[in-house]
Amino acid sequence: MSITSVAQSAVTSRRRRHVNRILLAYGLIAPAVLWRAAIAVYPFVHTIVQSFTNESPLNPMTHWVGLRNFVNMFQDPVITDTLVFTAVFTIASTILQLLYALGIATLLNRPFSGRTLVRAVNLLPWAMPAIVIATAAQWLFNSQFGMIDDLINRVIPGLRPIWLASPAMARVVVILVDVWKNAPWAAIILLAGLQNIPGELYEAAKVDGASPWRTFRSVVVPIMAPLIFSVTVFVASYRVLTFDIVYGLTQGGPGTSTSLLSYQVYKLAFSGLYYGYGASVAIFAFLVVLVISVVGYTFMRRSENNM
């Protein structure tokens, strides 16, 4: 056998082994990819198709209705009220969470004894199931025997706010409970960012005579801006899709004053059995989250390029 033939045989053998390794790799990941497609991609595509139909066990035949579900959605007073509160809830809860989380992160970044334990305790609300917190909040804000009303009545005798029976007060309660539940997660993320700020910058600001507030505004905020923006996008996206707090605390009431998009999807699709209409509301919620994510990502990229 010539040297050329031996070389060609070696090259062919290496190529065959390379192809076999690639096929083996695809074979190993194929079950995970197929399973992911079965539980995520297919339901998503099916929901999109379903949103253009009148599918429901209550209808004898399923028909293609085009954009009728989306048109009816904006003419439905229940959905329009839900959209209003979803916007209010998302904006208010996101702002309060960021302010609260930034304050907690700043405190947890300071040296003090027992700091590790306090950091762990800070995560407890976030680690607890939301339905448990919502059920506990129902008792806390009960107008007859709730602890919150009892404390208020001890300070101001005769004053017992009707928290969950008033539309405005119920909205405030839902927002506050959501902030208390989810702000610890944002606080830990922001704490990680604070720990990456070099100590020399604080020392330089102190030498220049900067006050703590001026140091925070001129040193901490510019460095933390990309991280704060990223956390804002994540928090706002999850607020649009919030379900469990409302389900466990108010059931969307009184009336529809605390109803959110995800809760309406549940009521339409699982309680009312209007699969097509519920799917259209779910797709609209997905589009809202998509817009928030794309706009947030665009601004974040621009801010990083300008730094």
HUURRA-V709477 format. One line per field, one symbol per residue. ss: DSSP state (H for helix, E for strand, L for the rest). psi: psi as a letter, one per 20 degrees, with the letter a starting at -180 (. if undefined). burial: b if it has 16 or more other C-alpha atoms within 10 Angstrom, else e. A space follows every 50 residues. Layout:
ss = ???
psi = ???
burial = ???
This chain:
ss = LLHHHHHHHHHHHHHHHHHHHHHHHHHHHHHHHHHHHHHHHHHHHHHHHH LLELLELLLLLLLELLLHHHHHHHHLHHHHHHHHHHHHHHHHHHHHHHHH HHHHHHHHLLLLLLHHHHHHHHLHHHHLLHHHHHHHHHHHLLLLLLHHHH HHHHHLLLLLLLLLLLHHHHHHHHHHHHHHHHHHHHHHHHHHHHHLLLHH HHHHHHHLLLLHHHHHHHHHHHHHHHHHHHHHHHHHHHHHLLLHHHHHHL LLLLLLLLLLHHHHHHHHHHHLLEHHHHHHHHHHHHHHHHHHHHHHHHHH HHHHHHL
psi = prhgggghhggggggghgghgghgghhhiggggggghhiggghgghhggh ijrkpqiiphqpqpjcjhghghgiiohghghghghggggggghgghgggg hhgghggiiqpqpjhgghhghhighhhqphhgggghhghhjpigkqhghg gghhgnpionqngiipgghhggggggggghgihhghggghghhhiipphh hghghghijprgghgghhggghhighgggghgggggghhhjpghggghgi kiapckhkprghhhgggghhgiknggghhhhghggghghggggggghghg gghhhi.
burial = eeeeeeeeeeeeeeeeeeeeeeeeeeeeeeeeeeeeeeeeeeeeeebbeb bbbbbbeeeeeeeeeeeebbeebeeeeebebbbbbbbebbbbbbbbbbeb bbebbbebbeeeeeeeeebeebbebbeeebbebbeebbebbbbeeeebbb eeeeeeeeebbebbeebebbbbbbbbbbbbbbbbbbbbbbbebbeeeeee ebeebeeeeeeeeebeeeebeebeebbbbebbbbbbbebbbbbbbbbbbb bbbbebbbbbbbbbbbbbbeeebbbbbbbbbbbbbeeebeebbeebeeeb eeeeeee
